[in-house]
Amino acid sequence: MKLLAFAGARDVLGSAELTFALAAPCTASELLAEVCRRWPALAPWRGAIRVAVNGTYAAADDPVGFGDEVALIPPVAGG
């Protein structure tokens, strides 16, 4: 699947777009847990990161499949 990362998540992952291999379909929450496992520096933001699947914000139990585009959207500040 395609994994998009914005703001601080992009900085932690080192790229705005990655190919992310899933062992099996999962939920948005499970996916975020796996991303945080692979990139531990992202773990402190886990509770604040929004996950979007195919352009729509996902609930924790929404499914994520092999061909999906998933975006990690951390909180941002600006003025």
mmCIF file of the N, C-alpha and C atoms, coordinates in Angstrom:
data_MODEL
# 
_entry.id   MODEL 
# 
loop_
_atom_site.group_PDB 
_atom_site.id 
_atom_site.type_symbol 
_atom_site.label_atom_id 
_atom_site.label_alt_id 
_atom_site.label_comp_id 
_atom_site.label_asym_id 
_atom_site.label_entity_id 
_atom_site.label_seq_id 
_atom_site.pdbx_PDB_ins_code 
_atom_site.Cartn_x 
_atom_site.Cartn_y 
_atom_site.Cartn_z 
_atom_site.occupancy 
_atom_site.B_iso_or_equiv 
_atom_site.pdbx_formal_charge 
_atom_site.auth_seq_id 
_atom_site.auth_comp_id 
_atom_site.auth_asym_id 
_atom_site.auth_atom_id 
_atom_site.pdbx_PDB_model_num 
ATOM 1   N N  . MET A 1 1  ? 0.830   -1.169 0.000  1.00 0.00 ? 1  MET A N  1 
ATOM 2   C CA . MET A 1 1  ? 0.000   0.000  0.000  1.00 0.00 ? 1  MET A CA 1 
ATOM 3   C C  . MET A 1 1  ? 0.876   1.234  0.000  1.00 0.00 ? 1  MET A C  1 
ATOM 4   N N  . LYS A 1 2  ? 0.277   2.358  -0.336 1.00 0.00 ? 2  LYS A N  1 
ATOM 5   C CA . LYS A 1 2  ? 0.999   3.624  -0.323 1.00 0.00 ? 2  LYS A CA 1 
ATOM 6   C C  . LYS A 1 2  ? 0.755   4.303  1.013  1.00 0.00 ? 2  LYS A C  1 
ATOM 7   N N  . LEU A 1 3  ? 1.844   4.712  1.664  1.00 0.00 ? 3  LEU A N  1 
ATOM 8   C CA . LEU A 1 3  ? 1.764   5.394  2.942  1.00 0.00 ? 3  LEU A CA 1 
ATOM 9   C C  . LEU A 1 3  ? 2.244   6.828  2.750  1.00 0.00 ? 3  LEU A C  1 
ATOM 10  N N  . LEU A 1 4  ? 1.362   7.781  3.018  1.00 0.00 ? 4  LEU A N  1 
ATOM 11  C CA . LEU A 1 4  ? 1.693   9.197  2.932  1.00 0.00 ? 4  LEU A CA 1 
ATOM 12  C C  . LEU A 1 4  ? 1.884   9.735  4.337  1.00 0.00 ? 4  LEU A C  1 
ATOM 13  N N  . ALA A 1 5  ? 2.881   10.581 4.515  1.00 0.00 ? 5  ALA A N  1 
ATOM 14  C CA . ALA A 1 5  ? 3.158   11.139 5.840  1.00 0.00 ? 5  ALA A CA 1 
ATOM 15  C C  . ALA A 1 5  ? 3.285   12.655 5.715  1.00 0.00 ? 5  ALA A C  1 
ATOM 16  N N  . PHE A 1 6  ? 2.660   13.360 6.635  1.00 0.00 ? 6  PHE A N  1 
ATOM 17  C CA . PHE A 1 6  ? 2.650   14.814 6.606  1.00 0.00 ? 6  PHE A CA 1 
ATOM 18  C C  . PHE A 1 6  ? 3.306   15.374 7.860  1.00 0.00 ? 6  PHE A C  1 
ATOM 19  N N  . ALA A 1 7  ? 3.814   16.601 7.749  1.00 0.00 ? 7  ALA A N  1 
ATOM 20  C CA . ALA A 1 7  ? 4.375   17.382 8.859  1.00 0.00 ? 7  ALA A CA 1 
ATOM 21  C C  . ALA A 1 7  ? 5.404   16.557 9.634  1.00 0.00 ? 7  ALA A C  1 
ATOM 22  N N  . GLY A 1 8  ? 5.264   16.475 10.957 1.00 0.00 ? 8  GLY A N  1 
ATOM 23  C CA . GLY A 1 8  ? 6.229   15.774 11.793 1.00 0.00 ? 8  GLY A CA 1 
ATOM 24  C C  . GLY A 1 8  ? 6.339   14.293 11.472 1.00 0.00 ? 8  GLY A C  1 
ATOM 25  N N  . ALA A 1 9  ? 5.255   13.668 11.030 1.00 0.00 ? 9  ALA A N  1 
ATOM 26  C CA . ALA A 1 9  ? 5.308   12.250 10.651 1.00 0.00 ? 9  ALA A CA 1 
ATOM 27  C C  . ALA A 1 9  ? 6.233   12.064 9.455  1.00 0.00 ? 9  ALA A C  1 
ATOM 28  N N  . ARG A 1 10 ? 6.196   12.983 8.516  1.00 0.00 ? 10 ARG A N  1 
ATOM 29  C CA . ARG A 1 10 ? 7.086   12.932 7.355  1.00 0.00 ? 10 ARG A CA 1 
ATOM 30  C C  . ARG A 1 10 ? 8.545   13.018 7.815  1.00 0.00 ? 10 ARG A C  1 
ATOM 31  N N  . ASP A 1 11 ? 8.810   13.903 8.771  1.00 0.00 ? 11 ASP A N  1 
ATOM 32  C CA . ASP A 1 11 ? 10.173  14.054 9.275  1.00 0.00 ? 11 ASP A CA 1 
ATOM 33  C C  . ASP A 1 11 ? 10.664  12.768 9.920  1.00 0.00 ? 11 ASP A C  1 
ATOM 34  N N  . VAL A 1 12 ? 9.817   12.109 10.694 1.00 0.00 ? 12 VAL A N  1 
ATOM 35  C CA . VAL A 1 12 ? 10.202  10.870 11.371 1.00 0.00 ? 12 VAL A CA 1 
ATOM 36  C C  . VAL A 1 12 ? 10.416  9.744  10.365 1.00 0.00 ? 12 VAL A C  1 
ATOM 37  N N  . LEU A 1 13 ? 9.517   9.603  9.394  1.00 0.00 ? 13 LEU A N  1 
ATOM 38  C CA . LEU A 1 13 ? 9.626   8.528  8.418  1.00 0.00 ? 13 LEU A CA 1 
ATOM 39  C C  . LEU A 1 13 ? 10.714  8.801  7.385  1.00 0.00 ? 13 LEU A C  1 
ATOM 40  N N  . GLY A 1 14 ? 11.107  10.060 7.239  1.00 0.00 ? 14 GLY A N  1 
ATOM 41  C CA . GLY A 1 14 ? 12.164  10.408 6.294  1.00 0.00 ? 14 GLY A CA 1 
ATOM 42  C C  . GLY A 1 14 ? 11.698  10.571 4.868  1.00 0.00 ? 14 GLY A C  1 
ATOM 43  N N  . SER A 1 15 ? 10.393  10.535 4.651  1.00 0.00 ? 15 SER A N  1 
ATOM 44  C CA . SER A 1 15 ? 9.842   10.674 3.310  1.00 0.00 ? 15 SER A CA 1 
ATOM 45  C C  . SER A 1 15 ? 8.366   11.021 3.401  1.00 0.00 ? 15 SER A C  1 
ATOM 46  N N  . ALA A 1 16 ? 7.877   11.711 2.389  1.00 0.00 ? 16 ALA A N  1 
ATOM 47  C CA . ALA A 1 16 ? 6.455   12.043 2.337  1.00 0.00 ? 16 ALA A CA 1 
ATOM 48  C C  . ALA A 1 16 ? 5.617   10.885 1.799  1.00 0.00 ? 16 ALA A C  1 
ATOM 49  N N  . GLU A 1 17 ? 6.266   9.951  1.119  1.00 0.00 ? 17 GLU A N  1 
ATOM 50  C CA . GLU A 1 17 ? 5.537   8.828  0.521  1.00 0.00 ? 17 GLU A CA 1 
ATOM 51  C C  . GLU A 1 17 ? 6.404   7.584  0.545  1.00 0.00 ? 17 GLU A C  1 
ATOM 52  N N  . LEU A 1 18 ? 5.838   6.508  1.046  1.00 0.00 ? 18 LEU A N  1 
ATOM 53  C CA . LEU A 1 18 ? 6.535   5.230  1.128  1.00 0.00 ? 18 LEU A CA 1 
ATOM 54  C C  . LEU A 1 18 ? 5.620   4.112  0.649  1.00 0.00 ? 18 LEU A C  1 
ATOM 55  N N  . THR A 1 19 ? 6.216   3.033  0.207  1.00 0.00 ? 19 THR A N  1 
ATOM 56  C CA . THR A 1 19 ? 5.466   1.802  -0.005 1.00 0.00 ? 19 THR A CA 1 
ATOM 57  C C  . THR A 1 19 ? 5.580   1.015  1.287  1.00 0.00 ? 19 THR A C  1 
ATOM 58  N N  . PHE A 1 20 ? 4.440   0.603  1.820  1.00 0.00 ? 20 PHE A N  1 
ATOM 59  C CA . PHE A 1 20 ? 4.394   -0.074 3.115  1.00 0.00 ? 20 PHE A CA 1 
ATOM 60  C C  . PHE A 1 20 ? 3.747   -1.434 2.904  1.00 0.00 ? 20 PHE A C  1 
ATOM 61  N N  . ALA A 1 21 ? 4.476   -2.488 3.212  1.00 0.00 ? 21 ALA A N  1 
ATOM 62  C CA . ALA A 1 21 ? 3.960   -3.841 3.012  1.00 0.00 ? 21 ALA A CA 1 
ATOM 63  C C  . ALA A 1 21 ? 3.166   -4.294 4.228  1.00 0.00 ? 21 ALA A C  1 
ATOM 64  N N  . LEU A 1 22 ? 1.994   -4.811 3.962  1.00 0.00 ? 22 LEU A N  1 
ATOM 65  C CA . LEU A 1 22 ? 1.150   -5.399 5.008  1.00 0.00 ? 22 LEU A CA 1 
ATOM 66  C C  . LEU A 1 22 ? 1.221   -6.910 4.915  1.00 0.00 ? 22 LEU A C  1 
ATOM 67  N N  . ALA A 1 23 ? 1.305   -7.579 6.047  1.00 0.00 ? 23 ALA A N  1 
ATOM 68  C CA . ALA A 1 23 ? 1.272   -9.043 6.058  1.00 0.00 ? 23 ALA A CA 1 
ATOM 69  C C  . ALA A 1 23 ? -0.147  -9.542 5.786  1.00 0.00 ? 23 ALA A C  1 
ATOM 70  N N  . ALA A 1 24 ? -1.134  -8.756 6.230  1.00 0.00 ? 24 ALA A N  1 
ATOM 71  C CA . ALA A 1 24 ? -2.540  -9.109 6.067  1.00 0.00 ? 24 ALA A CA 1 
ATOM 72  C C  . ALA A 1 24 ? -3.357  -7.826 6.216  1.00 0.00 ? 24 ALA A C  1 
ATOM 73  N N  . PRO A 1 25 ? -4.580  -7.811 5.684  1.00 0.00 ? 25 PRO A N  1 
ATOM 74  C CA . PRO A 1 25 ? -5.433  -6.649 5.940  1.00 0.00 ? 25 PRO A CA 1 
ATOM 75  C C  . PRO A 1 25 ? -5.567  -6.430 7.449  1.00 0.00 ? 25 PRO A C  1 
ATOM 76  N N  . CYS A 1 26 ? -5.773  -5.182 7.841  1.00 0.00 ? 26 CYS A N  1 
ATOM 77  C CA . CYS A 1 26 ? -5.839  -4.857 9.257  1.00 0.00 ? 26 CYS A CA 1 
ATOM 78  C C  . CYS A 1 26 ? -6.780  -3.670 9.453  1.00 0.00 ? 26 CYS A C  1 
ATOM 79  N N  . THR A 1 27 ? -6.829  -3.162 10.662 1.00 0.00 ? 27 THR A N  1 
ATOM 80  C CA . THR A 1 27 ? -7.608  -1.954 10.939 1.00 0.00 ? 27 THR A CA 1 
ATOM 81  C C  . THR A 1 27 ? -6.671  -0.746 10.930 1.00 0.00 ? 27 THR A C  1 
ATOM 82  N N  . ALA A 1 28 ? -7.252  0.439  10.887 1.00 0.00 ? 28 ALA A N  1 
ATOM 83  C CA . ALA A 1 28 ? -6.455  1.661  10.929 1.00 0.00 ? 28 ALA A CA 1 
ATOM 84  C C  . ALA A 1 28 ? -5.630  1.721  12.207 1.00 0.00 ? 28 ALA A C  1 
ATOM 85  N N  . SER A 1 29 ? -6.197  1.314  13.313 1.00 0.00 ? 29 SER A N  1 
ATOM 86  C CA . SER A 1 29 ? -5.484  1.299  14.589 1.00 0.00 ? 29 SER A CA 1 
ATOM 87  C C  . SER A 1 29 ? -4.312  0.321  14.572 1.00 0.00 ? 29 SER A C  1 
ATOM 88  N N  . GLU A 1 30 ? -4.527  -0.856 14.031 1.00 0.00 ? 30 GLU A N  1 
ATOM 89  C CA . GLU A 1 30 ? -3.448  -1.840 13.936 1.00 0.00 ? 30 GLU A CA 1 
ATOM 90  C C  . GLU A 1 30 ? -2.334  -1.355 13.016 1.00 0.00 ? 30 GLU A C  1 
ATOM 91  N N  . LEU A 1 31 ? -2.716  -0.700 11.930 1.00 0.00 ? 31 LEU A N  1 
ATOM 92  C CA . LEU A 1 31 ? -1.718  -0.156 11.017 1.00 0.00 ? 31 LEU A CA 1 
ATOM 93  C C  . LEU A 1 31 ? -0.872  0.903  11.714 1.00 0.00 ? 31 LEU A C  1 
ATOM 94  N N  . LEU A 1 32 ? -1.511  1.822  12.418 1.00 0.00 ? 32 LEU A N  1 
ATOM 95  C CA . LEU A 1 32 ? -0.778  2.866  13.121 1.00 0.00 ? 32 LEU A CA 1 
ATOM 96  C C  . LEU A 1 32 ? 0.154   2.258  14.170 1.00 0.00 ? 32 LEU A C  1 
ATOM 97  N N  . ALA A 1 33 ? -0.291  1.222  14.854 1.00 0.00 ? 33 ALA A N  1 
ATOM 98  C CA . ALA A 1 33 ? 0.566   0.542  15.834 1.00 0.00 ? 33 ALA A CA 1 
ATOM 99  C C  . ALA A 1 33 ? 1.793   -0.048 15.152 1.00 0.00 ? 33 ALA A C  1 
ATOM 100 N N  . GLU A 1 34 ? 1.618   -0.644 13.981 1.00 0.00 ? 34 GLU A N  1 
ATOM 101 C CA . GLU A 1 34 ? 2.739   -1.231 13.256 1.00 0.00 ? 34 GLU A CA 1 
ATOM 102 C C  . GLU A 1 34 ? 3.699   -0.151 12.758 1.00 0.00 ? 34 GLU A C  1 
ATOM 103 N N  . VAL A 1 35 ? 3.169   0.952  12.272 1.00 0.00 ? 35 VAL A N  1 
ATOM 104 C CA . VAL A 1 35 ? 4.027   2.064  11.838 1.00 0.00 ? 35 VAL A CA 1 
ATOM 105 C C  . VAL A 1 35 ? 4.845   2.566  13.024 1.00 0.00 ? 35 VAL A C  1 
ATOM 106 N N  . CYS A 1 36 ? 4.217   2.722  14.178 1.00 0.00 ? 36 CYS A N  1 
ATOM 107 C CA . CYS A 1 36 ? 4.929   3.187  15.376 1.00 0.00 ? 36 CYS A CA 1 
ATOM 108 C C  . CYS A 1 36 ? 5.945   2.158  15.861 1.00 0.00 ? 36 CYS A C  1 
ATOM 109 N N  . ARG A 1 37 ? 5.680   0.889  15.621 1.00 0.00 ? 37 ARG A N  1 
ATOM 110 C CA . ARG A 1 37 ? 6.653   -0.147 15.983 1.00 0.00 ? 37 ARG A CA 1 
ATOM 111 C C  . ARG A 1 37 ? 7.892   -0.041 15.094 1.00 0.00 ? 37 ARG A C  1 
ATOM 112 N N  . ARG A 1 38 ? 7.667   0.209  13.800 1.00 0.00 ? 38 ARG A N  1 
ATOM 113 C CA . ARG A 1 38 ? 8.787   0.297  12.857 1.00 0.00 ? 38 ARG A CA 1 
ATOM 114 C C  . ARG A 1 38 ? 9.544   1.619  12.988 1.00 0.00 ? 38 ARG A C  1 
ATOM 115 N N  . TRP A 1 39 ? 8.854   2.676  13.375 1.00 0.00 ? 39 TRP A N  1 
ATOM 116 C CA . TRP A 1 39 ? 9.459   3.996  13.568 1.00 0.00 ? 39 TRP A CA 1 
ATOM 117 C C  . TRP A 1 39 ? 9.116   4.459  14.991 1.00 0.00 ? 39 TRP A C  1 
ATOM 118 N N  . PRO A 1 40 ? 9.858   3.996  15.997 1.00 0.00 ? 40 PRO A N  1 
ATOM 119 C CA . PRO A 1 40 ? 9.536   4.293  17.399 1.00 0.00 ? 40 PRO A CA 1 
ATOM 120 C C  . PRO A 1 40 ? 9.478   5.783  17.735 1.00 0.00 ? 40 PRO A C  1 
ATOM 121 N N  . ALA A 1 41 ? 10.167  6.622  16.998 1.00 0.00 ? 41 ALA A N  1 
ATOM 122 C CA . ALA A 1 41 ? 10.128  8.064  17.271 1.00 0.00 ? 41 ALA A CA 1 
ATOM 123 C C  . ALA A 1 41 ? 8.740   8.639  17.014 1.00 0.00 ? 41 ALA A C  1 
ATOM 124 N N  . LEU A 1 42 ? 7.904   7.916  16.296 1.00 0.00 ? 42 LEU A N  1 
ATOM 125 C CA . LEU A 1 42 ? 6.540   8.363  16.023 1.00 0.00 ? 42 LEU A CA 1 
ATOM 126 C C  . LEU A 1 42 ? 5.582   8.014  17.170 1.00 0.00 ? 42 LEU A C  1 
ATOM 127 N N  . ALA A 1 43 ? 5.963   7.081  18.011 1.00 0.00 ? 43 ALA A N  1 
ATOM 128 C CA . ALA A 1 43 ? 5.087   6.581  19.084 1.00 0.00 ? 43 ALA A CA 1 
ATOM 129 C C  . ALA A 1 43 ? 4.542   7.668  20.017 1.00 0.00 ? 43 ALA A C  1 
ATOM 130 N N  . PRO A 1 44 ? 5.311   8.695  20.393 1.00 0.00 ? 44 PRO A N  1 
ATOM 131 C CA . PRO A 1 44 ? 4.740   9.720  21.272 1.00 0.00 ? 44 PRO A CA 1 
ATOM 132 C C  . PRO A 1 44 ? 3.542   10.461 20.671 1.00 0.00 ? 44 PRO A C  1 
ATOM 133 N N  . TRP A 1 45 ? 3.441   10.473 19.355 1.00 0.00 ? 45 TRP A N  1 
ATOM 134 C CA . TRP A 1 45 ? 2.328   11.162 18.672 1.00 0.00 ? 45 TRP A CA 1 
ATOM 135 C C  . TRP A 1 45 ? 1.171   10.230 18.354 1.00 0.00 ? 45 TRP A C  1 
ATOM 136 N N  . ARG A 1 46 ? 1.305   8.963  18.691 1.00 0.00 ? 46 ARG A N  1 
ATOM 137 C CA . ARG A 1 46 ? 0.314   7.962  18.275 1.00 0.00 ? 46 ARG A CA 1 
ATOM 138 C C  . ARG A 1 46 ? -1.123  8.354  18.618 1.00 0.00 ? 46 ARG A C  1 
ATOM 139 N N  . GLY A 1 47 ? -1.347  8.898  19.798 1.00 0.00 ? 47 GLY A N  1 
ATOM 140 C CA . GLY A 1 47 ? -2.701  9.255  20.204 1.00 0.00 ? 47 GLY A CA 1 
ATOM 141 C C  . GLY A 1 47 ? -3.271  10.458 19.481 1.00 0.00 ? 47 GLY A C  1 
ATOM 142 N N  . ALA A 1 48 ? -2.419  11.230 18.829 1.00 0.00 ? 48 ALA A N  1 
ATOM 143 C CA . ALA A 1 48 ? -2.876  12.454 18.160 1.00 0.00 ? 48 ALA A CA 1 
ATOM 144 C C  . ALA A 1 48 ? -2.893  12.350 16.639 1.00 0.00 ? 48 ALA A C  1 
ATOM 145 N N  . ILE A 1 49 ? -2.266  11.328 16.083 1.00 0.00 ? 49 ILE A N  1 
ATOM 146 C CA . ILE A 1 49 ? -2.210  11.181 14.629 1.00 0.00 ? 49 ILE A CA 1 
ATOM 147 C C  . ILE A 1 49 ? -3.550  10.712 14.098 1.00 0.00 ? 49 ILE A C  1 
ATOM 148 N N  . ARG A 1 50 ? -4.030  11.391 13.074 1.00 0.00 ? 50 ARG A N  1 
ATOM 149 C CA . ARG A 1 50 ? -5.236  10.943 12.361 1.00 0.00 ? 50 ARG A CA 1 
ATOM 150 C C  . ARG A 1 50 ? -4.804  10.088 11.186 1.00 0.00 ? 50 ARG A C  1 
ATOM 151 N N  . VAL A 1 51 ? -5.548  9.048  10.928 1.00 0.00 ? 51 VAL A N  1 
ATOM 152 C CA . VAL A 1 51 ? -5.290  8.162  9.801  1.00 0.00 ? 51 VAL A CA 1 
ATOM 153 C C  . VAL A 1 51 ? -6.404  8.372  8.787  1.00 0.00 ? 51 VAL A C  1 
ATOM 154 N N  . ALA A 1 52 ? -6.020  8.577  7.540  1.00 0.00 ? 52 ALA A N  1 
ATOM 155 C CA . ALA A 1 52 ? -6.991  8.671  6.454  1.00 0.00 ? 52 ALA A CA 1 
ATOM 156 C C  . ALA A 1 52 ? -6.739  7.512  5.502  1.00 0.00 ? 52 ALA A C  1 
ATOM 157 N N  . VAL A 1 53 ? -7.798  6.856  5.082  1.00 0.00 ? 53 VAL A N  1 
ATOM 158 C CA . VAL A 1 53 ? -7.706  5.739  4.145  1.00 0.00 ? 53 VAL A CA 1 
ATOM 159 C C  . VAL A 1 53 ? -8.432  6.142  2.870  1.00 0.00 ? 53 VAL A C  1 
ATOM 160 N N  . ASN A 1 54 ? -7.704  6.161  1.775  1.00 0.00 ? 54 ASN A N  1 
ATOM 161 C CA . ASN A 1 54 ? -8.254  6.532  0.476  1.00 0.00 ? 54 ASN A CA 1 
ATOM 162 C C  . ASN A 1 54 ? -8.965  7.881  0.517  1.00 0.00 ? 54 ASN A C  1 
ATOM 163 N N  . GLY A 1 55 ? -8.348  8.841  1.214  1.00 0.00 ? 55 GLY A N  1 
ATOM 164 C CA . GLY A 1 55 ? -8.844  10.209 1.228  1.00 0.00 ? 55 GLY A CA 1 
ATOM 165 C C  . GLY A 1 55 ? -9.921  10.513 2.249  1.00 0.00 ? 55 GLY A C  1 
ATOM 166 N N  . THR A 1 56 ? -10.263 9.558  3.104  1.00 0.00 ? 56 THR A N  1 
ATOM 167 C CA . THR A 1 56 ? -11.305 9.764  4.109  1.00 0.00 ? 56 THR A CA 1 
ATOM 168 C C  . THR A 1 56 ? -10.747 9.427  5.483  1.00 0.00 ? 56 THR A C  1 
ATOM 169 N N  . TYR A 1 57 ? -10.979 10.312 6.461  1.00 0.00 ? 57 TYR A N  1 
ATOM 170 C CA . TYR A 1 57 ? -10.542 10.009 7.822  1.00 0.00 ? 57 TYR A CA 1 
ATOM 171 C C  . TYR A 1 57 ? -11.142 8.688  8.269  1.00 0.00 ? 57 TYR A C  1 
ATOM 172 N N  . ALA A 1 58 ? -10.304 7.865  8.895  1.00 0.00 ? 58 ALA A N  1 
ATOM 173 C CA . ALA A 1 58 ? -10.721 6.523  9.298  1.00 0.00 ? 58 ALA A CA 1 
ATOM 174 C C  . ALA A 1 58 ? -10.932 6.454  10.805 1.00 0.00 ? 58 ALA A C  1 
ATOM 175 N N  . ALA A 1 59 ? -11.922 5.686  11.206 1.00 0.00 ? 59 ALA A N  1 
ATOM 176 C CA . ALA A 1 59 ? -12.097 5.329  12.614 1.00 0.00 ? 59 ALA A CA 1 
ATOM 177 C C  . ALA A 1 59 ? -11.095 4.230  12.933 1.00 0.00 ? 59 ALA A C  1 
ATOM 178 N N  . ALA A 1 60 ? -10.813 4.028  14.199 1.00 0.00 ? 60 ALA A N  1 
ATOM 179 C CA . ALA A 1 60 ? -9.809  3.053  14.627 1.00 0.00 ? 60 ALA A CA 1 
ATOM 180 C C  . ALA A 1 60 ? -10.076 1.657  14.076 1.00 0.00 ? 60 ALA A C  1 
ATOM 181 N N  . ASP A 1 61 ? -11.340 1.272  13.955 1.00 0.00 ? 61 ASP A N  1 
ATOM 182 C CA . ASP A 1 61 ? -11.662 -0.087 13.517 1.00 0.00 ? 61 ASP A CA 1 
ATOM 183 C C  . ASP A 1 61 ? -11.988 -0.194 12.028 1.00 0.00 ? 61 ASP A C  1 
ATOM 184 N N  . ASP A 1 62 ? -11.777 0.887  11.276 1.00 0.00 ? 62 ASP A N  1 
ATOM 185 C CA . ASP A 1 62 ? -11.993 0.824  9.823  1.00 0.00 ? 62 ASP A CA 1 
ATOM 186 C C  . ASP A 1 62 ? -10.920 -0.053 9.176  1.00 0.00 ? 62 ASP A C  1 
ATOM 187 N N  . PRO A 1 63 ? -11.299 -0.812 8.158  1.00 0.00 ? 63 PRO A N  1 
ATOM 188 C CA . PRO A 1 63 ? -10.338 -1.719 7.526  1.00 0.00 ? 63 PRO A CA 1 
ATOM 189 C C  . PRO A 1 63 ? -9.341  -0.988 6.625  1.00 0.00 ? 63 PRO A C  1 
ATOM 190 N N  . VAL A 1 64 ? -8.148  -1.568 6.552  1.00 0.00 ? 64 VAL A N  1 
ATOM 191 C CA . VAL A 1 64 ? -7.096  -1.113 5.646  1.00 0.00 ? 64 VAL A CA 1 
ATOM 192 C C  . VAL A 1 64 ? -6.651  -2.335 4.861  1.00 0.00 ? 64 VAL A C  1 
ATOM 193 N N  . GLY A 1 65 ? -6.628  -2.204 3.528  1.00 0.00 ? 65 GLY A N  1 
ATOM 194 C CA . GLY A 1 65 ? -6.270  -3.333 2.678  1.00 0.00 ? 65 GLY A CA 1 
ATOM 195 C C  . GLY A 1 65 ? -4.995  -3.092 1.887  1.00 0.00 ? 65 GLY A C  1 
ATOM 196 N N  . PHE A 1 66 ? -4.623  -4.082 1.120  1.00 0.00 ? 66 PHE A N  1 
ATOM 197 C CA . PHE A 1 66 ? -3.357  -4.075 0.402  1.00 0.00 ? 66 PHE A CA 1 
ATOM 198 C C  . PHE A 1 66 ? -3.203  -2.924 -0.590 1.00 0.00 ? 66 PHE A C  1 
ATOM 199 N N  . GLY A 1 67 ? -4.218  -2.555 -1.314 1.00 0.00 ? 67 GLY A N  1 
ATOM 200 C CA . GLY A 1 67 ? -4.091  -1.527 -2.342 1.00 0.00 ? 67 GLY A CA 1 
ATOM 201 C C  . GLY A 1 67 ? -4.464  -0.130 -1.889 1.00 0.00 ? 67 GLY A C  1 
ATOM 202 N N  . ASP A 1 68 ? -4.715  0.053  -0.612 1.00 0.00 ? 68 ASP A N  1 
ATOM 203 C CA . ASP A 1 68 ? -5.176  1.346  -0.107 1.00 0.00 ? 68 ASP A CA 1 
ATOM 204 C C  . ASP A 1 68 ? -4.057  2.383  -0.043 1.00 0.00 ? 68 ASP A C  1 
ATOM 205 N N  . GLU A 1 69 ? -4.480  3.640  -0.072 1.00 0.00 ? 69 GLU A N  1 
ATOM 206 C CA . GLU A 1 69 ? -3.580  4.765  0.180  1.00 0.00 ? 69 GLU A CA 1 
ATOM 207 C C  . GLU A 1 69 ? -3.908  5.280  1.574  1.00 0.00 ? 69 GLU A C  1 
ATOM 208 N N  . VAL A 1 70 ? -2.914  5.265  2.443  1.00 0.00 ? 70 VAL A N  1 
ATOM 209 C CA . VAL A 1 70 ? -3.110  5.656  3.832  1.00 0.00 ? 70 VAL A CA 1 
ATOM 210 C C  . VAL A 1 70 ? -2.260  6.886  4.128  1.00 0.00 ? 70 VAL A C  1 
ATOM 211 N N  . ALA A 1 71 ? -2.879  7.889  4.745  1.00 0.00 ? 71 ALA A N  1 
ATOM 212 C CA . ALA A 1 71 ? -2.166  9.101  5.126  1.00 0.00 ? 71 ALA A CA 1 
ATOM 213 C C  . ALA A 1 71 ? -2.105  9.202  6.640  1.00 0.00 ? 71 ALA A C  1 
ATOM 214 N N  . LEU A 1 72 ? -0.933  9.579  7.134  1.00 0.00 ? 72 LEU A N  1 
ATOM 215 C CA . LEU A 1 72 ? -0.728  9.849  8.556  1.00 0.00 ? 72 LEU A CA 1 
ATOM 216 C C  . LEU A 1 72 ? -0.704  11.351 8.721  1.00 0.00 ? 72 LEU A C  1 
ATOM 217 N N  . ILE A 1 73 ? -1.637  11.871 9.502  1.00 0.00 ? 73 ILE A N  1 
ATOM 218 C CA . ILE A 1 73 ? -1.802  13.313 9.631  1.00 0.00 ? 73 ILE A CA 1 
ATOM 219 C C  . ILE A 1 73 ? -1.665  13.685 11.103 1.00 0.00 ? 73 ILE A C  1 
ATOM 220 N N  . PRO A 1 74 ? -0.474  14.147 11.491 1.00 0.00 ? 74 PRO A N  1 
ATOM 221 C CA . PRO A 1 74 ? -0.286  14.574 12.893 1.00 0.00 ? 74 PRO A CA 1 
ATOM 222 C C  . PRO A 1 74 ? -0.885  15.957 13.110 1.00 0.00 ? 74 PRO A C  1 
ATOM 223 N N  . PRO A 1 75 ? -1.060  16.328 14.363 1.00 0.00 ? 75 PRO A N  1 
ATOM 224 C CA . PRO A 1 75 ? -1.539  17.690 14.613 1.00 0.00 ? 75 PRO A CA 1 
ATOM 225 C C  . PRO A 1 75 ? -0.493  18.679 14.141 1.00 0.00 ? 75 PRO A C  1 
ATOM 226 N N  . VAL A 1 76 ? -0.957  19.794 13.616 1.00 0.00 ? 76 VAL A N  1 
ATOM 227 C CA . VAL A 1 76 ? -0.030  20.833 13.148 1.00 0.00 ? 76 VAL A CA 1 
ATOM 228 C C  . VAL A 1 76 ? -0.427  22.149 13.788 1.00 0.00 ? 76 VAL A C  1 
ATOM 229 N N  . ALA A 1 77 ? 0.528   23.017 13.897 1.00 0.00 ? 77 ALA A N  1 
ATOM 230 C CA . ALA A 1 77 ? 0.265   24.361 14.435 1.00 0.00 ? 77 ALA A CA 1 
ATOM 231 C C  . ALA A 1 77 ? 0.724   25.365 13.390 1.00 0.00 ? 77 ALA A C  1 
ATOM 232 N N  . GLY A 1 78 ? 0.141   26.477 13.402 1.00 0.00 ? 78 GLY A N  1 
ATOM 233 C CA . GLY A 1 78 ? 0.534   27.505 12.462 1.00 0.00 ? 78 GLY A CA 1 
ATOM 234 C C  . GLY A 1 78 ? -0.123  28.812 12.809 1.00 0.00 ? 78 GLY A C  1 
ATOM 235 N N  . GLY A 1 79 ? 0.148   29.784 12.032 1.00 0.00 ? 79 GLY A N  1 
ATOM 236 C CA . GLY A 1 79 ? -0.435  31.076 12.326 1.00 0.00 ? 79 GLY A CA 1 
ATOM 237 C C  . GLY A 1 79 ? -0.640  31.900 11.107 1.00 0.00 ? 79 GLY A C  1 
# 
